[in-house]
Amino acid sequence: MEDIWKKARTLRNEGTDAERRLWRYLRGRQLGNYKFRRQYPIAGYIADFACVDAKLVIELDGGQHAEQIQYDAQRTRKIESNGYWVVRFWNDDVLLRTEAVVEEIMRHLSVP
C-alpha cells in the first residue's frame, strides 16, 4: 500500500498543465468550503482530485484516454463502488473553459 502513496506523491509533483490550473480553484477550500485532495489513492487507483467529504472524484482526461475507454470505465466502477461519484473533464475543457468546469464541479458539490 505504501507504493501507491509514493506514486501519488510523484504524480502531485509532475502534474499536467490542466491539473495545475484546476488545482488553483480547488485548493484551500475555495469551492463551498470543501477540501479537495490532489492525486489521492482510492480503491487501488489514484484519483486526480478527490473531495472525501462530498464523496466526489474529479478526473482529467488527456488524449490517451480515448484509447483506454475500457480501463477508465473499470476504474470508475471500482471508485464508485467505494461510494464516490466520478466526474470526468477533458484537459482542453479545463484549459479553455475553466470557469464552466468549476461551475459544473460546484453543481456536483451541491447535490445532496
Biopython code that builds the backbone (N, CA, C, O; Angstrom):
import numpy as np
from Bio.PDB.StructureBuilder import StructureBuilder

atoms = [
    (1, "MET", "N", (0.825, -1.202, 0.000)),
    (1, "MET", "CA", (0.000, 0.000, 0.000)),
    (1, "MET", "C", (0.868, 1.264, 0.000)),
    (1, "MET", "O", (0.469, 2.300, -0.532)),
    (2, "GLU", "N", (2.043, 1.166, 0.595)),
    (2, "GLU", "CA", (2.945, 2.310, 0.643)),
    (2, "GLU", "C", (3.327, 2.787, -0.754)),
    (2, "GLU", "O", (3.484, 3.987, -0.977)),
    (3, "ASP", "N", (3.479, 1.857, -1.696)),
    (3, "ASP", "CA", (3.884, 2.220, -3.051)),
    (3, "ASP", "C", (2.895, 3.172, -3.717)),
    (3, "ASP", "O", (3.304, 4.093, -4.424)),
    (4, "ILE", "N", (1.606, 2.958, -3.499)),
    (4, "ILE", "CA", (0.605, 3.820, -4.140)),
    (4, "ILE", "C", (0.708, 5.244, -3.594)),
    (4, "ILE", "O", (0.477, 6.201, -4.334)),
    (5, "TRP", "N", (1.046, 5.399, -2.328)),
    (5, "TRP", "CA", (1.196, 6.734, -1.752)),
    (5, "TRP", "C", (2.440, 7.421, -2.307)),
    (5, "TRP", "O", (2.436, 8.633, -2.520)),
    (6, "LYS", "N", (3.507, 6.650, -2.543)),
    (6, "LYS", "CA", (4.712, 7.220, -3.162)),
    (6, "LYS", "C", (4.420, 7.660, -4.593)),
    (6, "LYS", "O", (4.835, 8.736, -5.024)),
    (7, "LYS", "N", (3.697, 6.805, -5.323)),
    (7, "LYS", "CA", (3.337, 7.144, -6.704)),
    (7, "LYS", "C", (2.461, 8.399, -6.731)),
    (7, "LYS", "O", (2.636, 9.257, -7.596)),
    (8, "ALA", "N", (1.524, 8.508, -5.793)),
    (8, "ALA", "CA", (0.655, 9.685, -5.713)),
    (8, "ALA", "C", (1.492, 10.936, -5.470)),
    (8, "ALA", "O", (1.244, 11.977, -6.078)),
    (9, "ARG", "N", (2.465, 10.842, -4.598)),
    (9, "ARG", "CA", (3.331, 11.993, -4.314)),
    (9, "ARG", "C", (4.095, 12.406, -5.576)),
    (9, "ARG", "O", (4.209, 13.593, -5.880)),
    (10, "THR", "N", (4.611, 11.421, -6.299)),
    (10, "THR", "CA", (5.319, 11.705, -7.546)),
    (10, "THR", "C", (4.394, 12.389, -8.545)),
    (10, "THR", "O", (4.782, 13.369, -9.181)),
    (11, "LEU", "N", (3.168, 11.876, -8.688)),
    (11, "LEU", "CA", (2.207, 12.473, -9.617)),
    (11, "LEU", "C", (1.859, 13.911, -9.230)),
    (11, "LEU", "O", (1.666, 14.759, -10.101)),
    (12, "ARG", "N", (1.778, 14.186, -7.931)),
    (12, "ARG", "CA", (1.496, 15.555, -7.480)),
    (12, "ARG", "C", (2.603, 16.507, -7.934)),
    (12, "ARG", "O", (2.346, 17.658, -8.285)),
    (13, "ASN", "N", (3.824, 16.008, -7.919)),
    (13, "ASN", "CA", (4.965, 16.841, -8.306)),
    (13, "ASN", "C", (5.114, 16.978, -9.818)),
    (13, "ASN", "O", (5.842, 17.848, -10.295)),
    (14, "GLU", "N", (4.426, 16.121, -10.573)),
    (14, "GLU", "CA", (4.561, 16.122, -12.035)),
    (14, "GLU", "C", (3.225, 16.407, -12.719)),
    (14, "GLU", "O", (2.960, 15.858, -13.788)),
    (15, "GLY", "N", (2.399, 17.233, -12.144)),
    (15, "GLY", "CA", (1.061, 17.492, -12.664)),
    (15, "GLY", "C", (1.059, 18.096, -14.060)),
    (15, "GLY", "O", (2.002, 18.776, -14.463)),
    (16, "THR", "N", (-0.011, 17.834, -14.780)),
    (16, "THR", "CA", (-0.184, 18.407, -16.117)),
    (16, "THR", "C", (-0.595, 19.872, -15.987)),
    (16, "THR", "O", (-0.946, 20.336, -14.902)),
    (17, "ASP", "N", (-0.548, 20.589, -17.100)),
    (17, "ASP", "CA", (-0.992, 21.987, -17.094)),
    (17, "ASP", "C", (-2.442, 22.093, -16.633)),
    (17, "ASP", "O", (-2.790, 22.985, -15.860)),
    (18, "ALA", "N", (-3.288, 21.176, -17.112)),
    (18, "ALA", "CA", (-4.709, 21.189, -16.732)),
    (18, "ALA", "C", (-4.873, 20.932, -15.236)),
    (18, "ALA", "O", (-5.684, 21.588, -14.583)),
    (19, "GLU", "N", (-4.115, 19.985, -14.689)),
    (19, "GLU", "CA", (-4.204, 19.703, -13.252)),
    (19, "GLU", "C", (-3.768, 20.913, -12.432)),
    (19, "GLU", "O", (-4.408, 21.268, -11.442)),
    (20, "ARG", "N", (-2.681, 21.538, -12.852)),
    (20, "ARG", "CA", (-2.216, 22.726, -12.113)),
    (20, "ARG", "C", (-3.237, 23.856, -12.189)),
    (20, "ARG", "O", (-3.460, 24.549, -11.196)),
    (21, "ARG", "N", (-3.853, 24.050, -13.338)),
    (21, "ARG", "CA", (-4.848, 25.123, -13.484)),
    (21, "ARG", "C", (-6.053, 24.845, -12.582)),
    (21, "ARG", "O", (-6.483, 25.733, -11.844)),
    (22, "LEU", "N", (-6.604, 23.628, -12.629)),
    (22, "LEU", "CA", (-7.787, 23.333, -11.824)),
    (22, "LEU", "C", (-7.465, 23.378, -10.332)),
    (22, "LEU", "O", (-8.296, 23.804, -9.531)),
    (23, "TRP", "N", (-6.275, 22.945, -9.962)),
    (23, "TRP", "CA", (-5.895, 22.941, -8.553)),
    (23, "TRP", "C", (-5.935, 24.356, -7.970)),
    (23, "TRP", "O", (-6.217, 24.517, -6.783)),
    (24, "ARG", "N", (-5.663, 25.369, -8.770)),
    (24, "ARG", "CA", (-5.746, 26.753, -8.286)),
    (24, "ARG", "C", (-7.144, 27.089, -7.779)),
    (24, "ARG", "O", (-7.302, 27.935, -6.898)),
    (25, "TYR", "N", (-8.151, 26.431, -8.331)),
    (25, "TYR", "CA", (-9.540, 26.684, -7.936)),
    (25, "TYR", "C", (-10.002, 25.758, -6.810)),
    (25, "TYR", "O", (-10.878, 26.123, -6.026)),
    (26, "LEU", "N", (-9.422, 24.574, -6.729)),
    (26, "LEU", "CA", (-9.874, 23.574, -5.757)),
    (26, "LEU", "C", (-9.159, 23.689, -4.411)),
    (26, "LEU", "O", (-9.728, 23.343, -3.375)),
    (27, "ARG", "N", (-7.940, 24.163, -4.421)),
    (27, "ARG", "CA", (-7.147, 24.160, -3.190)),
    (27, "ARG", "C", (-7.665, 25.184, -2.187)),
    (27, "ARG", "O", (-8.334, 26.152, -2.548)),
    (28, "GLY", "N", (-7.343, 24.949, -0.938)),
    (28, "GLY", "CA", (-7.655, 25.913, 0.110)),
    (28, "GLY", "C", (-9.135, 26.122, 0.375)),
    (28, "GLY", "O", (-9.543, 27.203, 0.801)),
    (29, "ARG", "N", (-9.939, 25.104, 0.127)),
    (29, "ARG", "CA", (-11.378, 25.167, 0.411)),
    (29, "ARG", "C", (-12.079, 26.341, -0.282)),
    (29, "ARG", "O", (-12.987, 26.951, 0.284)),
    (30, "GLN", "N", (-11.654, 26.647, -1.499)),
    (30, "GLN", "CA", (-12.231, 27.782, -2.231)),
    (30, "GLN", "C", (-13.626, 27.502, -2.771)),
    (30, "GLN", "O", (-14.401, 28.436, -2.981)),
    (31, "LEU", "N", (-13.962, 26.241, -2.999)),
    (31, "LEU", "CA", (-15.287, 25.899, -3.539)),
    (31, "LEU", "C", (-16.183, 25.415, -2.411)),
    (31, "LEU", "O", (-16.059, 24.282, -1.947)),
    (32, "GLY", "N", (-17.067, 26.265, -1.985)),
    (32, "GLY", "CA", (-18.049, 25.880, -0.973)),
    (32, "GLY", "C", (-17.453, 25.353, 0.309)),
    (32, "GLY", "O", (-18.104, 24.596, 1.029)),
    (33, "ASN", "N", (-16.225, 25.740, 0.608)),
    (33, "ASN", "CA", (-15.507, 25.291, 1.801)),
    (33, "ASN", "C", (-15.227, 23.784, 1.795)),
    (33, "ASN", "O", (-14.989, 23.200, 2.852)),
    (34, "TYR", "N", (-15.253, 23.155, 0.624)),
    (34, "TYR", "CA", (-14.928, 21.732, 0.509)),
    (34, "TYR", "C", (-13.424, 21.550, 0.353)),
    (34, "TYR", "O", (-12.776, 22.281, -0.396)),
    (35, "LYS", "N", (-12.881, 20.578, 1.059)),
    (35, "LYS", "CA", (-11.449, 20.274, 0.970)),
    (35, "LYS", "C", (-11.225, 19.231, -0.127)),
    (35, "LYS", "O", (-11.805, 18.146, -0.092)),
    (36, "PHE", "N", (-10.392, 19.566, -1.081)),
    (36, "PHE", "CA", (-10.004, 18.635, -2.137)),
    (36, "PHE", "C", (-8.585, 18.159, -1.900)),
    (36, "PHE", "O", (-7.737, 18.884, -1.380)),
    (37, "ARG", "N", (-8.354, 16.924, -2.296)),
    (37, "ARG", "CA", (-7.017, 16.346, -2.241)),
    (37, "ARG", "C", (-6.583, 16.060, -3.664)),
    (37, "ARG", "O", (-7.394, 15.687, -4.512)),
    (38, "ARG", "N", (-5.314, 16.236, -3.915)),
    (38, "ARG", "CA", (-4.760, 16.045, -5.251)),
    (38, "ARG", "C", (-4.041, 14.702, -5.307)),
    (38, "ARG", "O", (-3.307, 14.351, -4.383)),
    (39, "GLN", "N", (-4.250, 13.951, -6.389)),
    (39, "GLN", "CA", (-3.615, 12.642, -6.582)),
    (39, "GLN", "C", (-3.804, 11.788, -5.324)),
    (39, "GLN", "O", (-2.848, 11.457, -4.623)),
    (40, "TYR", "N", (-5.051, 11.447, -5.067)),
    (40, "TYR", "CA", (-5.454, 10.782, -3.830)),
    (40, "TYR", "C", (-5.830, 9.323, -4.103)),
    (40, "TYR", "O", (-6.722, 9.063, -4.910)),
    (41, "PRO", "N", (-5.165, 8.371, -3.446)),
    (41, "PRO", "CA", (-5.471, 6.949, -3.665)),
    (41, "PRO", "C", (-6.867, 6.561, -3.147)),
    (41, "PRO", "O", (-7.235, 6.849, -2.008)),
    (42, "ILE", "N", (-7.619, 5.901, -4.026)),
    (42, "ILE", "CA", (-8.932, 5.345, -3.683)),
    (42, "ILE", "C", (-9.074, 4.014, -4.402)),
    (42, "ILE", "O", (-8.904, 3.947, -5.619)),
    (43, "ALA", "N", (-9.377, 2.973, -3.678)),
    (43, "ALA", "CA", (-9.695, 1.658, -4.247)),
    (43, "ALA", "C", (-8.580, 1.122, -5.150)),
    (43, "ALA", "O", (-8.855, 0.459, -6.150)),
    (44, "GLY", "N", (-7.333, 1.406, -4.801)),
    (44, "GLY", "CA", (-6.216, 0.904, -5.582)),
    (44, "GLY", "C", (-5.865, 1.759, -6.790)),
    (44, "GLY", "O", (-4.944, 1.419, -7.533)),
    (45, "TYR", "N", (-6.574, 2.855, -7.001)),
    (45, "TYR", "CA", (-6.304, 3.785, -8.092)),
    (45, "TYR", "C", (-5.961, 5.140, -7.498)),
    (45, "TYR", "O", (-6.229, 5.393, -6.324)),
    (46, "ILE", "N", (-5.371, 6.011, -8.302)),
    (46, "ILE", "CA", (-5.060, 7.357, -7.831)),
    (46, "ILE", "C", (-5.959, 8.337, -8.566)),
    (46, "ILE", "O", (-5.839, 8.536, -9.775)),
    (47, "ALA", "N", (-6.859, 8.941, -7.811)),
    (47, "ALA", "CA", (-7.789, 9.933, -8.371)),
    (47, "ALA", "C", (-7.052, 11.254, -8.557)),
    (47, "ALA", "O", (-6.242, 11.639, -7.714)),
    (48, "ASP", "N", (-7.330, 11.948, -9.658)),
    (48, "ASP", "CA", (-6.689, 13.251, -9.884)),
    (48, "ASP", "C", (-7.022, 14.207, -8.746)),
    (48, "ASP", "O", (-6.130, 14.826, -8.165)),
    (49, "PHE", "N", (-8.313, 14.324, -8.430)),
    (49, "PHE", "CA", (-8.765, 15.166, -7.321)),
    (49, "PHE", "C", (-9.894, 14.454, -6.608)),
    (49, "PHE", "O", (-10.733, 13.813, -7.241)),
    (50, "ALA", "N", (-9.915, 14.564, -5.292)),
    (50, "ALA", "CA", (-10.993, 13.924, -4.529)),
    (50, "ALA", "C", (-11.417, 14.834, -3.382)),
    (50, "ALA", "O", (-10.591, 15.416, -2.678)),
    (51, "CYS", "N", (-12.724, 14.936, -3.221)),
    (51, "CYS", "CA", (-13.299, 15.595, -2.055)),
    (51, "CYS", "C", (-13.921, 14.472, -1.224)),
    (51, "CYS", "O", (-14.998, 13.967, -1.543)),
    (52, "VAL", "N", (-13.234, 14.098, -0.170)),
    (52, "VAL", "CA", (-13.664, 12.958, 0.647)),
    (52, "VAL", "C", (-15.016, 13.243, 1.296)),
    (52, "VAL", "O", (-15.883, 12.369, 1.320)),
    (53, "ASP", "N", (-15.206, 14.450, 1.819)),
    (53, "ASP", "CA", (-16.458, 14.786, 2.499)),
    (53, "ASP", "C", (-17.666, 14.691, 1.562)),
    (53, "ASP", "O", (-18.724, 14.204, 1.959)),
    (54, "ALA", "N", (-17.508, 15.154, 0.323)),
    (54, "ALA", "CA", (-18.614, 15.129, -0.650)),
    (54, "ALA", "C", (-18.626, 13.838, -1.461)),
    (54, "ALA", "O", (-19.531, 13.617, -2.266)),
    (55, "LYS", "N", (-17.621, 12.980, -1.250)),
    (55, "LYS", "CA", (-17.503, 11.722, -2.000)),
    (55, "LYS", "C", (-17.507, 11.994, -3.507)),
    (55, "LYS", "O", (-18.184, 11.307, -4.270)),
    (56, "LEU", "N", (-16.739, 13.007, -3.921)),
    (56, "LEU", "CA", (-16.667, 13.403, -5.318)),
    (56, "LEU", "C", (-15.230, 13.273, -5.811)),
    (56, "LEU", "O", (-14.296, 13.766, -5.180)),
    (57, "VAL", "N", (-15.071, 12.600, -6.950)),
    (57, "VAL", "CA", (-13.770, 12.469, -7.598)),
    (57, "VAL", "C", (-13.826, 13.207, -8.926)),
    (57, "VAL", "O", (-14.775, 13.055, -9.695)),
    (58, "ILE", "N", (-12.803, 14.005, -9.183)),
    (58, "ILE", "CA", (-12.670, 14.728, -10.447)),
    (58, "ILE", "C", (-11.508, 14.089, -11.197)),
    (58, "ILE", "O", (-10.392, 14.015, -10.682)),
    (59, "GLU", "N", (-11.775, 13.632, -12.407)),
    (59, "GLU", "CA", (-10.746, 13.046, -13.261)),
    (59, "GLU", "C", (-10.549, 13.935, -14.474)),
    (59, "GLU", "O", (-11.520, 14.368, -15.095)),
    (60, "LEU", "N", (-9.300, 14.208, -14.815)),
    (60, "LEU", "CA", (-8.975, 14.982, -16.006)),
    (60, "LEU", "C", (-8.383, 14.036, -17.035)),
    (60, "LEU", "O", (-7.455, 13.282, -16.740)),
    (61, "ASP", "N", (-8.921, 14.080, -18.234)),
    (61, "ASP", "CA", (-8.514, 13.154, -19.274)),
    (61, "ASP", "C", (-7.827, 13.871, -20.420)),
    (61, "ASP", "O", (-8.323, 14.872, -20.937)),
    (62, "GLY", "N", (-6.677, 13.342, -20.808)),
    (62, "GLY", "CA", (-5.971, 13.814, -21.996)),
    (62, "GLY", "C", (-6.295, 12.903, -23.160)),
    (62, "GLY", "O", (-7.159, 12.033, -23.049)),
    (63, "GLY", "N", (-5.614, 13.094, -24.270)),
    (63, "GLY", "CA", (-5.875, 12.331, -25.483)),
    (63, "GLY", "C", (-5.728, 10.831, -25.322)),
    (63, "GLY", "O", (-6.429, 10.074, -25.993)),
    (64, "GLN", "N", (-4.827, 10.373, -24.441)),
    (64, "GLN", "CA", (-4.612, 8.935, -24.268)),
    (64, "GLN", "C", (-5.859, 8.231, -23.745)),
    (64, "GLN", "O", (-5.997, 7.021, -23.927)),
    (65, "HIS", "N", (-6.758, 8.948, -23.109)),
    (65, "HIS", "CA", (-7.955, 8.327, -22.542)),
    (65, "HIS", "C", (-8.945, 7.879, -23.619)),
    (65, "HIS", "O", (-9.794, 7.026, -23.361)),
    (66, "ALA", "N", (-8.841, 8.441, -24.813)),
    (66, "ALA", "CA", (-9.701, 7.999, -25.909)),
    (66, "ALA", "C", (-9.362, 6.571, -26.309)),
    (66, "ALA", "O", (-10.186, 5.875, -26.902)),
    (67, "GLU", "N", (-8.147, 6.134, -25.984)),
    (67, "GLU", "CA", (-7.694, 4.783, -26.342)),
    (67, "GLU", "C", (-7.823, 3.798, -25.185)),
    (67, "GLU", "O", (-7.573, 2.607, -25.373)),
    (68, "GLN", "N", (-8.195, 4.247, -24.024)),
    (68, "GLN", "CA", (-8.286, 3.349, -22.869)),
    (68, "GLN", "C", (-9.652, 3.433, -22.205)),
    (68, "GLN", "O", (-9.764, 3.503, -20.982)),
    (69, "ILE", "N", (-10.677, 3.424, -23.028)),
    (69, "ILE", "CA", (-12.053, 3.578, -22.558)),
    (69, "ILE", "C", (-12.438, 2.475, -21.580)),
    (69, "ILE", "O", (-13.041, 2.754, -20.544)),
    (70, "GLN", "N", (-12.099, 1.227, -21.893)),
    (70, "GLN", "CA", (-12.474, 0.113, -21.006)),
    (70, "GLN", "C", (-11.775, 0.227, -19.652)),
    (70, "GLN", "O", (-12.394, 0.010, -18.610)),
    (71, "TYR", "N", (-10.491, 0.566, -19.670)),
    (71, "TYR", "CA", (-9.754, 0.720, -18.421)),
    (71, "TYR", "C", (-10.377, 1.821, -17.564)),
    (71, "TYR", "O", (-10.580, 1.638, -16.364)),
    (72, "ASP", "N", (-10.680, 2.969, -18.184)),
    (72, "ASP", "CA", (-11.282, 4.074, -17.441)),
    (72, "ASP", "C", (-12.646, 3.697, -16.873)),
    (72, "ASP", "O", (-12.989, 4.086, -15.756)),
    (73, "ALA", "N", (-13.423, 2.938, -17.644)),
    (73, "ALA", "CA", (-14.750, 2.509, -17.171)),
    (73, "ALA", "C", (-14.605, 1.584, -15.963)),
    (73, "ALA", "O", (-15.350, 1.706, -14.991)),
    (74, "GLN", "N", (-13.653, 0.666, -16.023)),
    (74, "GLN", "CA", (-13.410, -0.246, -14.894)),
    (74, "GLN", "C", (-12.949, 0.544, -13.667)),
    (74, "GLN", "O", (-13.399, 0.293, -12.549)),
    (75, "ARG", "N", (-12.068, 1.477, -13.889)),
    (75, "ARG", "CA", (-11.551, 2.322, -12.812)),
    (75, "ARG", "C", (-12.681, 3.119, -12.162)),
    (75, "ARG", "O", (-12.770, 3.199, -10.937)),
    (76, "THR", "N", (-13.538, 3.702, -12.987)),
    (76, "THR", "CA", (-14.678, 4.464, -12.484)),
    (76, "THR", "C", (-15.598, 3.577, -11.659)),
    (76, "THR", "O", (-16.024, 3.964, -10.571)),
    (77, "ARG", "N", (-15.907, 2.385, -12.173)),
    (77, "ARG", "CA", (-16.778, 1.457, -11.428)),
    (77, "ARG", "C", (-16.191, 1.121, -10.062)),
    (77, "ARG", "O", (-16.911, 1.102, -9.063)),
    (78, "LYS", "N", (-14.904, 0.860, -10.014)),
    (78, "LYS", "CA", (-14.252, 0.489, -8.756)),
    (78, "LYS", "C", (-14.284, 1.661, -7.760)),
    (78, "LYS", "O", (-14.577, 1.468, -6.580)),
    (79, "ILE", "N", (-13.985, 2.861, -8.236)),
    (79, "ILE", "CA", (-14.021, 4.029, -7.350)),
    (79, "ILE", "C", (-15.444, 4.293, -6.880)),
    (79, "ILE", "O", (-15.669, 4.579, -5.704)),
    (80, "GLU", "N", (-16.417, 4.198, -7.804)),
    (80, "GLU", "CA", (-17.815, 4.424, -7.426)),
    (80, "GLU", "C", (-18.324, 3.347, -6.474)),
    (80, "GLU", "O", (-19.197, 3.621, -5.650)),
    (81, "SER", "N", (-17.799, 2.132, -6.569)),
    (81, "SER", "CA", (-18.211, 1.074, -5.643)),
    (81, "SER", "C", (-17.736, 1.368, -4.218)),
    (81, "SER", "O", (-18.175, 0.723, -3.266)),
    (82, "ASN", "N", (-16.849, 2.333, -4.084)),
    (82, "ASN", "CA", (-16.385, 2.768, -2.772)),
    (82, "ASN", "C", (-17.126, 4.026, -2.308)),
    (82, "ASN", "O", (-16.684, 4.716, -1.389)),
    (83, "GLY", "N", (-18.261, 4.314, -2.960)),
    (83, "GLY", "CA", (-19.131, 5.392, -2.502)),
    (83, "GLY", "C", (-18.870, 6.758, -3.111)),
    (83, "GLY", "O", (-19.498, 7.737, -2.706)),
    (84, "TYR", "N", (-17.972, 6.850, -4.064)),
    (84, "TYR", "CA", (-17.658, 8.136, -4.697)),
    (84, "TYR", "C", (-18.432, 8.305, -5.993)),
    (84, "TYR", "O", (-18.845, 7.328, -6.618)),
    (85, "TRP", "N", (-18.620, 9.549, -6.384)),
    (85, "TRP", "CA", (-19.183, 9.901, -7.684)),
    (85, "TRP", "C", (-18.018, 10.429, -8.513)),
    (85, "TRP", "O", (-17.303, 11.329, -8.074)),
    (86, "VAL", "N", (-17.821, 9.877, -9.708)),
    (86, "VAL", "CA", (-16.697, 10.279, -10.559)),
    (86, "VAL", "C", (-17.198, 11.181, -11.677)),
    (86, "VAL", "O", (-18.140, 10.837, -12.391)),
    (87, "VAL", "N", (-16.558, 12.342, -11.823)),
    (87, "VAL", "CA", (-16.874, 13.294, -12.885)),
    (87, "VAL", "C", (-15.602, 13.487, -13.700)),
    (87, "VAL", "O", (-14.527, 13.733, -13.152)),
    (88, "ARG", "N", (-15.744, 13.370, -15.026)),
    (88, "ARG", "CA", (-14.583, 13.485, -15.913)),
    (88, "ARG", "C", (-14.670, 14.737, -16.773)),
    (88, "ARG", "O", (-15.743, 15.123, -17.238)),
    (89, "PHE", "N", (-13.511, 15.362, -16.972)),
    (89, "PHE", "CA", (-13.384, 16.512, -17.854)),
    (89, "PHE", "C", (-12.168, 16.300, -18.752)),
    (89, "PHE", "O", (-11.166, 15.721, -18.332)),
    (90, "TRP", "N", (-12.270, 16.771, -19.978)),
    (90, "TRP", "CA", (-11.116, 16.748, -20.871)),
    (90, "TRP", "C", (-10.161, 17.858, -20.458)),
    (90, "TRP", "O", (-10.594, 18.923, -20.018)),
    (91, "ASN", "N", (-8.865, 17.610, -20.599)),
    (91, "ASN", "CA", (-7.858, 18.628, -20.286)),
    (91, "ASN", "C", (-8.143, 19.933, -21.025)),
    (91, "ASN", "O", (-8.029, 21.016, -20.450)),
    (92, "ASP", "N", (-8.516, 19.824, -22.306)),
    (92, "ASP", "CA", (-8.798, 21.029, -23.095)),
    (92, "ASP", "C", (-9.916, 21.861, -22.476)),
    (92, "ASP", "O", (-9.852, 23.091, -22.491)),
    (93, "ASP", "N", (-10.937, 21.205, -21.931)),
    (93, "ASP", "CA", (-12.028, 21.942, -21.295)),
    (93, "ASP", "C", (-11.518, 22.712, -20.080)),
    (93, "ASP", "O", (-11.904, 23.859, -19.856)),
    (94, "VAL", "N", (-10.644, 22.071, -19.295)),
    (94, "VAL", "CA", (-10.095, 22.750, -18.120)),
    (94, "VAL", "C", (-9.254, 23.948, -18.552)),
    (94, "VAL", "O", (-9.319, 25.011, -17.934)),
    (95, "LEU", "N", (-8.474, 23.778, -19.598)),
    (95, "LEU", "CA", (-7.579, 24.848, -20.038)),
    (95, "LEU", "C", (-8.308, 25.977, -20.764)),
    (95, "LEU", "O", (-7.938, 27.143, -20.626)),
    (96, "LEU", "N", (-9.341, 25.637, -21.538)),
    (96, "LEU", "CA", (-10.011, 26.637, -22.375)),
    (96, "LEU", "C", (-11.322, 27.157, -21.801)),
    (96, "LEU", "O", (-11.759, 28.255, -22.146)),
    (97, "ARG", "N", (-11.954, 26.377, -20.927)),
    (97, "ARG", "CA", (-13.252, 26.749, -20.353)),
    (97, "ARG", "C", (-13.245, 26.490, -18.838)),
    (97, "ARG", "O", (-14.129, 25.825, -18.298)),
    (98, "THR", "N", (-12.245, 27.026, -18.193)),
    (98, "THR", "CA", (-12.037, 26.759, -16.762)),
    (98, "THR", "C", (-13.259, 27.109, -15.928)),
    (98, "THR", "O", (-13.684, 26.321, -15.083)),
    (99, "GLU", "N", (-13.821, 28.280, -16.160)),
    (99, "GLU", "CA", (-14.961, 28.721, -15.349)),
    (99, "GLU", "C", (-16.148, 27.763, -15.492)),
    (99, "GLU", "O", (-16.828, 27.478, -14.507)),
    (100, "ALA", "N", (-16.401, 27.269, -16.690)),
    (100, "ALA", "CA", (-17.507, 26.325, -16.911)),
    (100, "ALA", "C", (-17.250, 25.015, -16.172)),
    (100, "ALA", "O", (-18.177, 24.426, -15.617)),
    (101, "VAL", "N", (-16.008, 24.559, -16.161)),
    (101, "VAL", "CA", (-15.654, 23.331, -15.439)),
    (101, "VAL", "C", (-15.866, 23.537, -13.938)),
    (101, "VAL", "O", (-16.431, 22.677, -13.261)),
    (102, "VAL", "N", (-15.414, 24.672, -13.429)),
    (102, "VAL", "CA", (-15.576, 24.961, -11.994)),
    (102, "VAL", "C", (-17.062, 25.042, -11.630)),
    (102, "VAL", "O", (-17.470, 24.548, -10.579)),
    (103, "GLU", "N", (-17.859, 25.654, -12.485)),
    (103, "GLU", "CA", (-19.310, 25.718, -12.230)),
    (103, "GLU", "C", (-19.926, 24.325, -12.200)),
    (103, "GLU", "O", (-20.785, 24.041, -11.365)),
    (104, "GLU", "N", (-19.495, 23.465, -13.100)),
    (104, "GLU", "CA", (-20.001, 22.082, -13.123)),
    (104, "GLU", "C", (-19.612, 21.345, -11.837)),
    (104, "GLU", "O", (-20.423, 20.607, -11.278)),
    (105, "ILE", "N", (-18.406, 21.538, -11.380)),
    (105, "ILE", "CA", (-17.970, 20.907, -10.120)),
    (105, "ILE", "C", (-18.827, 21.424, -8.969)),
    (105, "ILE", "O", (-19.237, 20.646, -8.108)),
    (106, "MET", "N", (-19.099, 22.719, -8.944)),
    (106, "MET", "CA", (-19.950, 23.287, -7.888)),
    (106, "MET", "C", (-21.341, 22.662, -7.909)),
    (106, "MET", "O", (-21.921, 22.402, -6.855)),
    (107, "ARG", "N", (-21.881, 22.418, -9.106)),
    (107, "ARG", "CA", (-23.199, 21.763, -9.200)),
    (107, "ARG", "C", (-23.151, 20.376, -8.564)),
    (107, "ARG", "O", (-24.086, 19.980, -7.869)),
    (108, "HIS", "N", (-22.086, 19.651, -8.794)),
    (108, "HIS", "CA", (-21.965, 18.316, -8.201)),
    (108, "HIS", "C", (-21.785, 18.382, -6.692)),
    (108, "HIS", "O", (-22.254, 17.497, -5.976)),
    (109, "LEU", "N", (-21.121, 19.405, -6.203)),
    (109, "LEU", "CA", (-20.939, 19.558, -4.763)),
    (109, "LEU", "C", (-22.245, 19.909, -4.063)),
    (109, "LEU", "O", (-22.420, 19.596, -2.885)),
    (110, "SER", "N", (-23.165, 20.558, -4.780)),
    (110, "SER", "CA", (-24.405, 20.990, -4.146)),
    (110, "SER", "C", (-25.500, 19.933, -4.210)),
    (110, "SER", "O", (-26.593, 20.140, -3.681)),
    (111, "VAL", "N", (-25.217, 18.803, -4.852)),
    (111, "VAL", "CA", (-26.196, 17.699, -4.907)),
    (111, "VAL", "C", (-26.159, 16.976, -3.579)),
    (111, "VAL", "O", (-25.084, 16.602, -3.111)),
    (112, "PRO", "N", (-27.337, 16.767, -2.950)),
    (112, "PRO", "CA", (-27.354, 16.107, -1.635)),
    (112, "PRO", "C", (-26.942, 14.651, -1.701)),
    (112, "PRO", "O", (-26.909, 13.972, -0.675)),
]
sb = StructureBuilder()
sb.init_structure("model")
sb.init_model(0)
sb.init_chain("A")
sb.init_seg("    ")
for serial, (resi, resn, name, xyz) in enumerate(atoms, 1):
    if name == "N":
        sb.init_residue(resn, " ", resi, " ")
    sb.init_atom(name, np.array(xyz, "f"), 0.0, 1.0, " ", f" {name:<3s}", serial, name[0])
structure = sb.get_structure()
